[in-house]
Amino acid sequence: MGDRAAHLTHGGAAQRAGPEVLGQLYTASRGRRGHLDWMRSPTIDKELIPRGPARSRGTYDGFEITEEGVAHLAEHHAAYAAAYPKLSLPDPSGRSGGWPEKADRLLNGLQSECWSITTR
């Protein structure tokens, strides 16, 4: 594990927050808004922005993951998952198997059904 990953994995709760928040940023980037709409985050401000994996969207507009952050999470996902087995970190590389295709089909069908109910 490189120095940058080591910095985010060694230590207590404050260090665990780095990979956890990076995972939340990645998940948010794939959502409807495309960013994490937090007003403030000491972890992002002090740990992630100075190292490059995250950036601020401006005053009170939230945070987003950078391409460097996605690459960092993909590269070090296995190390983070081993160091923090209780965290459910997304794997941008897709190596971890991820979400079953059958579950996507089921959820898409349910989404369509829900939308049809709300438009009646």
C-alpha positions in Angstrom: 0.0 0.0 0.0 1.4 3.4 -1.0 2.1 6.2 1.5 -1.2 8.0 0.5 -3.3 4.9 1.2 -1.4 4.2 4.4 -2.1 7.6 5.6 -5.9 7.0 5.2 -5.9 3.5 6.7 -3.7 3.6 9.8 -5.1 5.0 13.0 -8.4 5.3 14.8 -11.8 6.6 14.0 -10.4 9.8 12.3 -8.3 7.8 9.9 -11.2 5.3 9.2 -13.3 8.3 8.2 -11.1 9.0 5.2 -11.9 5.9 3.2 -15.5 5.9 4.5 -16.1 9.5 3.3 -14.3 8.8 0.0 -16.8 5.9 -0.5 -19.7 8.2 0.3 -18.4 10.7 -2.2 -18.1 8.0 -4.9 -21.6 6.7 -4.2 -23.0 10.3 -4.3 -21.2 10.9 -7.6 -23.2 8.1 -9.2 -26.5 9.5 -7.8 -29.0 12.0 -9.2 -27.2 15.0 -7.7 -23.7 13.9 -8.6 -22.2 15.2 -5.3 -22.4 14.9 -1.6 -24.6 17.8 -0.4 -22.9 18.3 3.0 -22.3 21.9 4.2 -19.1 21.1 6.1 -16.9 18.1 6.6 -13.7 18.3 8.6 -12.5 15.0 7.1 -13.0 16.3 3.5 -11.6 19.7 4.3 -8.5 18.5 6.2 -7.8 15.1 4.7 -9.2 14.6 1.2 -9.1 18.1 -0.4 -5.4 18.7 0.4 -4.4 15.3 -1.1 -6.6 15.7 -4.2 -9.3 13.0 -3.9 -12.1 15.5 -3.3 -13.0 19.1 -4.0 -15.5 21.6 -2.7 -18.3 22.8 -5.0 -18.2 26.2 -3.4 -19.7 27.7 -0.3 -22.5 25.4 1.1 -22.9 23.6 -2.2 -21.3 20.3 -1.1 -18.4 18.2 -2.2 -17.5 15.9 -5.1 -15.0 13.2 -5.7 -12.3 13.9 -8.2 -11.0 11.5 -10.9 -7.9 11.1 -8.7 -10.2 10.1 -5.9 -12.0 7.5 -8.0 -8.7 6.1 -9.1 -7.4 6.1 -5.5 -10.5 4.3 -4.2 -10.3 1.7 -7.0 -6.6 1.1 -6.5 -6.8 0.8 -2.7 -10.2 -0.8 -2.3 -8.9 -4.2 -1.2 -6.6 -2.6 1.4 -9.4 -0.5 2.8 -11.8 -3.4 2.8 -9.3 -5.5 4.7 -8.5 -2.7 7.2 -12.1 -1.9 7.8 -14.3 -5.0 7.2 -17.4 -3.3 8.7 -17.4 -0.5 6.2 -19.3 -1.2 3.0 -17.1 0.6 0.5 -18.0 0.7 -3.2 -15.4 -0.6 -5.6 -15.1 1.7 -8.7 -13.0 -0.9 -10.5 -15.9 -3.4 -10.4 -13.5 -6.2 -9.2 -15.6 -6.9 -6.1 -18.5 -8.4 -8.0 -20.8 -5.7 -7.0 -24.5 -5.7 -7.4 -26.2 -8.7 -9.0 -27.8 -8.0 -12.4 -30.9 -9.8 -11.3 -31.3 -7.3 -8.5 -31.0 -4.4 -10.9 -33.8 -5.8 -13.1 -36.0 -6.4 -10.1 -35.5 -2.8 -8.8 -36.0 -1.3 -12.2 -39.3 -3.2 -12.5 -40.4 -2.0 -9.0 -39.4 1.6 -9.9 -41.6 1.5 -13.0 -44.5 0.1 -10.9 -44.1 2.8 -8.3 -44.0 5.5 -10.9 -47.2 4.1 -12.5 -48.9 4.2 -9.1 -48.0 7.8 -8.4 -49.2 9.0 -11.8 -52.7 7.5 -11.5 
